[in-house]
Structures are given as C-alpha cells and as structure tokens.
C-alpha cells in the first residue's frame, strides 16, 4: 500500500455516500496543509435543502478547483471524474459496506450537526431518495469505482473496510 506522501499534492478521494470521504479529506488537509475541496459543496447551492446548481455552474467551479496546485478533493461526480483524475497525483478509494453507509447516514443526519463537507446553511434530514441511493444505486457505483481504481495509473490506496480506514488514520497520524 502506498503512503500518504506517495499520493502527492492533488489527491482524489472516491467512495460511496457516507463512507468517510469528507472526514478523511479534512484530516489529510490538516496534516499536509492542502485545501480540502468537497464536491457536494460545489454541486449544491448553499443555504438550500441540497438543491443542485445548474450543471454548467458546477462544471465551472469544479474545473477552477482542479486547476489549483494543491488539493485533496472528495466526491464522485462521474461526469467530471476524467479531468479530475488527469490533474490528480494520487487516489484513495473507500469501500465500506452498504450497511455501514446507511448507519453513518442516519448517525450524521440525527446527531452530527457540524460535520466536514456539510452544505453551508443547509440542514441534513432523512430523505427516502438518499436511502434509496445508498441501498440501491451505490452498489453498482462501487463496482464502477473499483474498476476505475484498477485502471488508474496513479499512486493509490484502497481502504475496503472501516478497520483498514482506521489503520490508515493511525499509520498516517491523521488523528481521529
């Protein structure tokens, strides 16, 4: 497994919803002095109930963000993934189970009101659409991200369980 130092100064983090991408991005950003970029915040309008921006506006914000010299960027958004990976110097793929993602979704919605990657001025609430996304859509996405991970020729790290993620935090001294 590659170390965090091997991943360079532009790190992409992919994985299913509620897998820990935002928290990991913030931990890496603190340790490495990189800006953390949360794609959910670029895709959605602040001070809304997760209302998407117009597609052209999101793509413009995304493309401006990837032009920075340094970043740790978390989120999937496959329509922009190719140009993101072209600029990236490293990749981290999180692969937690559907049950773990659902548990984290309920926990963050009910109990974590100040969490990394939250939408500015937004308020999380339980949404059937999100439960369906995690339980039905995400398993197919997991396969696509795993295939993409195999094809990418960047330094990369795959963390397939919460235990592996915890061990990565410990080895890399990322805090908790």
Order of alpha helices (4+ residues) and beta strands (2+ residues): beta-alpha-beta-alpha-alpha-beta-alpha-beta-alpha-alpha-alpha-beta-alpha
